[in-house]
Amino acid sequence: PMDYALKGEAGVRAAKDYRQIPVIAAHAPLGEYNLGMVLKLDEEELYGLIDGQIKTIALYLALLVIVGMLLLYWLVLPLVRKLIKSERAAQKISMDLLLAKENAEYAAVELTAYIAAVGKLALVSVTDRSGCILQANAKFCEISGYSEAELIGQDHRILNSGTHPKAFFVDMWATIARGEVWHREICNRSKSGQLYWVDSTIVPLKDKTGHISRYLSLRVD
């Protein structure tokens, strides 16, 4: 490197010093004095400093990554827990709904069976609020002697036997109009004119607003 400096050249070169140790040499001429200047640094020492800095930088980067991951974990963990809880709650709700559906289906089957059994034994009819017959089962038609077509649109006065006083029916209507269940024995007259007694129960049916919409009548001969 000194030869290059004496020739007037400046630069940085890799070379070996008098110890035959690899060095990085920076050289430059001193023109006024026809001299040269050389600055040498052992490669091992130079690269050792660079390696140390690289290791330090790598360590800081690793620390930053760890801190970032911990911070992310700290922020995300509550959200993950909430998500897991929400998923478990959704699964529980789904299971509850499935169980409720199965129970409802089972109850519907049972109710259908009960209604069928009652229909074999009792006279069942449904009227609107004014007493107009909307539905009548086969047992009702069998005992009264009227067909369903003849009963629909009529009120129960078609079966009035004249046995009970007016006050009897006034009390009946006052009771069911209050939303209460009425239960008494009543004498009816069939289409053929034959009298028959039935144990009668009238139940007010309410709509979703709580108002009476229909009356369900059950009579046992």
ZIRA-V358933 format. One record per residue. RES is the residue in three letters. PSI is psi as a letter, one per 30 degrees, with the letter a starting at -180 (none if undefined). OMEGA is omega in whole degrees, -180 to 180 (999 if undefined). NEAR is the number of other C-alpha atoms within 10 Angstrom. Layout:
# ZIRA-V358933
res->RES psi->PSI omega->OMEGA near->NEAR
res->RES psi->PSI omega->OMEGA near->NEAR
This chain:
# ZIRA-V358933
res->PRO psi->e omega->180 near->25
res->MET psi->e omega->178 near->19
res->ASP psi->e omega->178 near->13
res->TYR psi->e omega->179 near->17
res->ALA psi->e omega->179 near->21
res->LEU psi->f omega->177 near->18
res->LYS psi->f omega->179 near->15
res->GLY psi->g omega->-180 near->16
res->GLU psi->k omega->177 near->15
res->ALA psi->k omega->-180 near->19
res->GLY psi->a omega->179 near->13
res->VAL psi->k omega->-176 near->14
res->ARG psi->l omega->172 near->14
res->ALA psi->k omega->-177 near->15
res->ALA psi->a omega->174 near->15
res->LYS psi->k omega->180 near->16
res->ASP psi->a omega->-178 near->15
res->TYR psi->f omega->178 near->6
res->ARG psi->f omega->-177 near->6
res->GLN psi->h omega->177 near->8
res->ILE psi->k omega->179 near->11
res->PRO psi->k omega->180 near->16
res->VAL psi->l omega->170 near->19
res->ILE psi->j omega->-174 near->19
res->ALA psi->k omega->173 near->20
res->ALA psi->k omega->-176 near->18
res->HIS psi->l omega->180 near->23
res->ALA psi->k omega->180 near->21
res->PRO psi->l omega->170 near->21
res->LEU psi->i omega->-168 near->15
res->GLY psi->e omega->-175 near->12
res->GLU psi->f omega->-174 near->6
res->TYR psi->g omega->-176 near->7
res->ASN psi->h omega->179 near->11
res->LEU psi->l omega->176 near->14
res->GLY psi->l omega->179 near->20
res->MET psi->k omega->180 near->16
res->VAL psi->k omega->175 near->17
res->LEU psi->k omega->-175 near->13
res->LYS psi->k omega->178 near->18
res->LEU psi->k omega->179 near->15
res->ASP psi->k omega->179 near->17
res->GLU psi->e omega->-179 near->17
res->GLU psi->e omega->179 near->14
res->GLU psi->e omega->-179 near->11
res->LEU psi->e omega->-178 near->13
res->TYR psi->f omega->175 near->12
res->GLY psi->e omega->177 near->12
res->LEU psi->e omega->-179 near->12
res->ILE psi->e omega->179 near->12
res->ASP psi->e omega->179 near->13
res->GLY psi->e omega->179 near->12
res->GLN psi->e omega->179 near->12
res->ILE psi->e omega->179 near->12
res->LYS psi->e omega->179 near->12
res->THR psi->e omega->179 near->12
res->ILE psi->e omega->179 near->12
res->ALA psi->e omega->179 near->12
res->LEU psi->e omega->179 near->12
res->TYR psi->e omega->178 near->12
res->LEU psi->e omega->178 near->12
res->ALA psi->e omega->178 near->12
res->LEU psi->e omega->179 near->12
res->LEU psi->e omega->179 near->12
res->VAL psi->e omega->-180 near->12
res->ILE psi->e omega->179 near->12
res->VAL psi->e omega->179 near->12
res->GLY psi->e omega->179 near->12
res->MET psi->e omega->178 near->12
res->LEU psi->e omega->179 near->12
res->LEU psi->e omega->178 near->12
res->LEU psi->e omega->178 near->11
res->TYR psi->e omega->-179 near->13
res->TRP psi->e omega->-180 near->11
res->LEU psi->e omega->-173 near->11
res->VAL psi->e omega->-175 near->12
res->LEU psi->e omega->178 near->12
res->PRO psi->e omega->179 near->11
res->LEU psi->e omega->179 near->12
res->VAL psi->e omega->179 near->12
res->ARG psi->e omega->178 near->11
res->LYS psi->e omega->-180 near->12
res->LEU psi->e omega->179 near->12
res->ILE psi->e omega->179 near->12
res->LYS psi->e omega->180 near->12
res->SER psi->e omega->179 near->12
res->GLU psi->e omega->178 near->12
res->ARG psi->e omega->178 near->12
res->ALA psi->e omega->179 near->12
res->ALA psi->e omega->178 near->12
res->GLN psi->e omega->179 near->12
res->LYS psi->e omega->179 near->12
res->ILE psi->e omega->179 near->12
res->SER psi->e omega->179 near->12
res->MET psi->e omega->179 near->12
res->ASP psi->e omega->179 near->12
res->LEU psi->e omega->179 near->12
res->LEU psi->e omega->179 near->12
res->LEU psi->e omega->179 near->12
res->ALA psi->e omega->178 near->12
res->LYS psi->e omega->180 near->12
res->GLU psi->e omega->178 near->12
res->ASN psi->e omega->180 near->12
res->ALA psi->e omega->178 near->12
res->GLU psi->e omega->179 near->12
res->TYR psi->e omega->179 near->12
res->ALA psi->e omega->179 near->12
res->ALA psi->e omega->178 near->12
res->VAL psi->e omega->179 near->12
res->GLU psi->e omega->-179 near->12
res->LEU psi->e omega->178 near->12
res->THR psi->e omega->179 near->12
res->ALA psi->e omega->179 near->12
res->TYR psi->e omega->-179 near->12
res->ILE psi->e omega->179 near->14
res->ALA psi->e omega->180 near->11
res->ALA psi->e omega->180 near->11
res->VAL psi->e omega->-179 near->15
res->GLY psi->f omega->178 near->16
res->LYS psi->f omega->-174 near->14
res->LEU psi->e omega->-171 near->15
res->ALA psi->l omega->172 near->22
res->LEU psi->j omega->-175 near->24
res->VAL psi->k omega->175 near->24
res->SER psi->l omega->177 near->23
res->VAL psi->k omega->179 near->22
res->THR psi->l omega->172 near->23
res->ASP psi->a omega->-174 near->18
res->ARG psi->f omega->-179 near->15
res->SER psi->f omega->179 near->11
res->GLY psi->g omega->180 near->16
res->CYS psi->k omega->-176 near->18
res->ILE psi->k omega->179 near->21
res->LEU psi->e omega->-179 near->17
res->GLN psi->k omega->175 near->17
res->ALA psi->k omega->-177 near->20
res->ASN psi->l omega->-175 near->16
res->ALA psi->e omega->-180 near->17
res->LYS psi->e omega->178 near->20
res->PHE psi->e omega->-179 near->25
res->CYS psi->e omega->-178 near->20
res->GLU psi->e omega->-177 near->13
res->ILE psi->e omega->-177 near->17
res->SER psi->f omega->-178 near->22
res->GLY psi->f omega->179 near->17
res->TYR psi->k omega->173 near->18
res->SER psi->l omega->179 near->15
res->GLU psi->e omega->179 near->17
res->ALA psi->e omega->179 near->11
res->GLU psi->f omega->-177 near->10
res->LEU psi->e omega->-178 near->22
res->ILE psi->k omega->180 near->16
res->GLY psi->f omega->177 near->15
res->GLN psi->l omega->170 near->15
res->ASP psi->l omega->-174 near->16
res->HIS psi->f omega->175 near->14
res->ARG psi->f omega->177 near->12
res->ILE psi->f omega->-179 near->14
res->LEU psi->g omega->-175 near->19
res->ASN psi->k omega->-179 near->15
res->SER psi->f omega->-176 near->16
res->GLY psi->g omega->-177 near->11
res->THR psi->e omega->-173 near->12
res->HIS psi->k omega->178 near->12
res->PRO psi->l omega->-179 near->8
res->LYS psi->e omega->-179 near->9
res->ALA psi->f omega->180 near->9
res->PHE psi->e omega->-178 near->12
res->PHE psi->e omega->175 near->11
res->VAL psi->e omega->178 near->10
res->ASP psi->e omega->179 near->12
res->MET psi->e omega->-178 near->16
res->TRP psi->e omega->179 near->16
res->ALA psi->e omega->-179 near->12
res->THR psi->e omega->-176 near->17
res->ILE psi->f omega->178 near->19
res->ALA psi->f omega->176 near->15
res->ARG psi->f omega->-179 near->10
res->GLY psi->g omega->-179 near->16
res->GLU psi->l omega->178 near->14
res->VAL psi->k omega->179 near->16
res->TRP psi->k omega->-179 near->18
res->HIS psi->j omega->177 near->17
res->ARG psi->l omega->171 near->12
res->GLU psi->k omega->-177 near->13
res->ILE psi->k omega->179 near->17
res->CYS psi->k omega->179 near->16
res->ASN psi->l omega->177 near->23
res->ARG psi->k omega->-180 near->20
res->SER psi->l omega->180 near->18
res->LYS psi->e omega->-180 near->15
res->SER psi->f omega->180 near->9
res->GLY psi->f omega->-179 near->12
res->GLN psi->k omega->177 near->12
res->LEU psi->k omega->176 near->15
res->TYR psi->k omega->-179 near->15
res->TRP psi->k omega->178 near->13
res->VAL psi->k omega->172 near->16
res->ASP psi->j omega->-168 near->15
res->SER psi->k omega->175 near->19
res->THR psi->k omega->179 near->17
res->ILE psi->k omega->-177 near->22
res->VAL psi->k omega->175 near->18
res->PRO psi->k omega->176 near->23
res->LEU psi->k omega->-176 near->18
res->LYS psi->l omega->176 near->13
res->ASP psi->a omega->-176 near->9
res->LYS psi->f omega->178 near->7
res->THR psi->f omega->180 near->7
res->GLY psi->g omega->179 near->9
res->HIS psi->k omega->179 near->11
res->ILE psi->k omega->-180 near->17
res->SER psi->e omega->-178 near->15
res->ARG psi->l omega->176 near->20
res->TYR psi->k omega->177 near->25
res->LEU psi->k omega->-179 near->17
res->SER psi->k omega->177 near->20
res->LEU psi->k omega->-179 near->21
res->ARG psi->k omega->178 near->21
res->VAL psi->k omega->-176 near->16
res->ASP psi->none omega->999 near->14
